[in-house]
Amino acid sequence: MTAKMDQFPAVNSNPVLSVAKDGVILYSNEAGKPLLYDWGVRVGEKLPLHLEIFVQRVISRKNIEKIEVNMGKKVYLIVFHPLPEQECVNIYGFDISDSGKLEGKLRESETQEMTSLELASVIDVKAIQSLMSDFYTLAHIPMALLDLKGNILVSVGWQEICTRFHRANPEACKHCIESDINLTAGVAPGGYKLYKCKNNMWDVVTPIIVEEQHVGNIFSGQFFLEDEPLDYERFRFQARKYGFNEEEYIKALEKVPRLSRKAVDTSMAFFMTFANMISQLSYSNLKLCQSLAERNAVVDALRESEKRERARSDELAVVLDAVPVSVYITHDPQASKISGNRLSYEWLGIPVGSNLSKSAPEEEKPDMFRLLKDGIELQPEDMPSQLSAKGIEINDCELDIISADGEIRHVLGNARPLRDEQGNLYGSVSAFIDITERKKALETLRYSEDQLRGLFQNVKSGVALIDEIGMFSLVNPSFMQMFGLDNELDILNVNSQDWSRWKVYGEDGKLLHIDDHPVRKAVRTGKPVKGQLVAVQNPGANELTWMLISAEPVLKEDGHIYRVICTYHDITERKRAEEALKKARDTLEEKVKERTAELQEAYNSLKESEERLADSQKIAHIGNWDWNIATSEEYWSDELYHIFGFDPQFELNHNTFLNCIHPDDLDYVTNAINEALDGKPYYIDYRIILPDGEERIIYSEGEVFFDENNKPVRMRGIVQDITERKKAEESLANIEIARKKEIHHRIKNNLQVISSLLDLQAEQFRNRADIRDSEVLEAFRESQDRVTSMALIHEELYRGGGFETLNFSPYIEELANTLFQTYSLGDTGISLSMDLEENLLFDMDTAIPLGIIINELVSNSLKHAFPDGNKGEIRVNLHREESTGLKSEGYESTGSSYTLTVSDNGVGIPENLDVQDLDSLGMQLVTSLVDQLDGELELKRANGTEFTIRFTAAEK
């Protein structure tokens, strides 16, 4: 096709285009380029939609379409000619500006159109079918109307031999179609042709001509002539050839009508007249259809265009209502009419559809809203929409809109003028977004930055920012003070790894290697360093400055460090206080060791006496006996008589022995003897009653001997009077109780001495002007509280009945009341609520750390939870959860889970404060002691502060 189209410019001076079925322009000659330019397209692009419609229609209908188009002063007739086999359309343009040329061009167009004329498109098939049916009723002559492709458009009176047999068989049907198409060729207009089809039936045909074009045929057929005999053998042969039922086929053959030649001539005269009538009516219908099609095409195109424009308008309205942008459209250069999307009316607080222009006539002017710029109300002529309607572009305009209901909204937007094709102004469009929240956020951020800057400058801890190459880029005044700097420039841009002016020591007092410096460690590992203790010696200074340094690396998306945030806490004074406290503790430990040595010496002396007594008891008051089970003979030594209070002359036997046993111990001794007879020796203590009524305690051992048949034959044993030893053991136990009681008393007194020493030491610091209200006094006070909590435990053990375990609930009550008295809160609005389970007995390993934990948490609530004398409540709850059934060497105990809760309804701990990272010694003690108890610590911050500690302990 392309090769053919390339020849058109040489032979055709009129526009010639070739367009694919999807509307894409495939080819254009030189004469066609002005048309493309006027339509705004080029080769390879799609036709405008109003022209693409005609392309689609001529391809689907296979009919020619024509339209007229104006291009400047010229008028073109555009003819759309379908090429169905190539699925494209040729477009021919004819200059019909001179009316004299119009008829010729139309004829040329009609000629091209007629070449593809279809009979079915120019006749009324239903009307002709009705007419033929009536004719057949009168004349009984079969007939049919077919197009040139063999399609049967109308038929009447067809014979059964054709419909049931010939056309029902594929091979025979081929002969029918060949007869309808090929054998009808060459019939002159106004004439007819009589022929016999290949199925041996007579047919007669006359053509239908429309404007000299052969478009179809009128057939009459499926008959025999009267003067010819039927060749039954030929038709029987056909029945066998095509597999017809021969008998039924012959019956259908005999039904075929027989016509005379005169009847054929007469009917064909009618058919030729009928064909001529169809030809003339078809041409008229064709012209009418073309006119209607052209009109309908234009109407459809207009409707489609209106529909598209309306859809686009509706879509634009929906889009404008959906976007979170306020849009204003000015409809005239004077900006007297302004409309907007739904959001614009909501912002201004006026009804949807109202005129938004303040330049409108007085009766339409909306005066319910105001526009302000930098706090000054804008006049109508200075508003963005009005300025833009005059041709001024407005960019990044910030305004305050005060709506009709008083709501203030801060907006940001642009405005652009609108111009027609000639460049004349006809309005403007402006769009604004709501930046109220963004502005508030910026103001809040600015305020936060000011606060952060103030905190950075005034915080007592040193803060430094180190950039990605290790240089100090920002430090606060506290940092400069700690490191003895007078000018910030002395440290900025100094590499954090090159501190030649400062010496840094570790906790052990040795110089730190560069890789062990907190900042270097954070950079090297990429992990934060929390609270590393170091000592820094400033240039020219003799004393060390102790610091807790934390370094937090900030990472880029690729994982590389681009900043390190460092904090420095000066704990020199705390370190000195700790050293003083350590000295006091060491003194206490020495005194405790001295007292313990004295007690150990007394205890060893007592143990030696006890051993000598044991040796004496082994020698004295021991008797033996022998019982011959087979002969029932018994032997008792003299000492045994003495132990039981009988005269050696008195005959003793087993019954006498049983009668001497205390009634309450008789079953116990009998069971032991019976078990011995089963092979289990016994070693038992029991009571006897002497003849004079005295009660004694004896120790007895017994063993049974068996013969070769495992039958008991003899039983031997010893008996020892251990009454005196038992009495001595009771005395020793009382001495041990007194000893332990004295130890607890002395420890309690020594702890009170330490508390007094701390108080005296704090008193010395309190009178110094540079120490008053510092953390040192608070440290002494907290240390006194901790010593007091331990002293109370020893006081409770001293006053209680047991010296290994402590009844913990009374101890908590006394400890809490002591803390309230210490902080002088007895007559304030702070109340104490305690819910404690009774009879909780803990050993020293559990009681002491648990007491210190309660001391720290209650003290913390008293000091910080209720500032400025606020009222509130402190709650302490301790309960047993469940038994775990533990056993320990020397005793059995029940291991239980316990829950301790210390809470208050005070101001609470801020969410951003991690108690694990606090440099408070108290909280460090709490977390350390919870770990010592193998417990869990949970913090809740809602409605105050609540510490929950869960631990397991063996209750004695």
Secondary structure, 3 states (H helix, E strand, C coil): CHHHHCCHHHHCCCCEEEEECCCEEEEECHHHHHHHHHHCCCCCCECCHHHHHHHHHHHHHCCCEEEEEEECCEEEEEEEEEEHHHCEEEEEEEECCCHHHHHHHHHHHHHHHHCCCCHHHCCCHHHHHHHHHHHHHHHCCCEEEEECCCCEEEEECCCHHHHHHHCCCHHHHHHHHHHHHCCCCCCCCCCCEEEECCCCCEEEEEEEEECCEEEEEEEEEEEEECCCCCCHHHHHHHHHHHCCCHHHHHHHHHCCCEECHHHHHHHHHHHHHHHHHHHHHHHHHHHHHHHHHHHHHHHHHHHHHHHHHHHHHHHHHHHHHHCCCEEEEECCCCCCCEEECHHHHHHHCCCCCCCCCCCCCCCCCCCCCEEEECCEECCHHHCHHHHHHCCCCEEEEEEEEECCCCCEEEEEEEEEEEECCCCCEEEEEEEEEECHHHHHHHHHHHHHHHHHHHHHHHCCCEEEEEECCCEEEEECHHHHHHCCCCCHHHCCCCECCCCCCCEEECCCCCECCHHHCHHHHHHHHCCCEEEEEEEEECCCCCCCEEEEEEEEEEECCCCCEEEEEEEEEECHHHHHHHHHHHHHHHHHHHHHHHHHHHHHHHHHHHHHHHHHHHHHHHHCCEEEEEEECCCCEEEECHHHHHHHCCCCCCCCCHHHHHHHECHHHHHHHHHHHHHHHCCCCEEEEEEEECCCCCEEEEEEEEEEEECCCCCEEEEEEEEEECHHHHHHHHHHHHHHHHHHHHHHHHHHHHHHHHHHHHHHHHHHHHCCCCCCCCHHHHHHHHHHHHHHHHHHHHHHHHHCCCCCEEEHHHHHHHHHHHHHHHCCCCCCCEEEEEEECCCCEEEHHHHHHHHHHHHHHHHHHHHHCCHHHCCEEEEEEEEEEEECCCEECCEECEEEEEEEEEEECCCCCCCCCCHHHCCCHHHHHHHHHHHHCCCEEEEECCCCEEEEEEEEEEEC
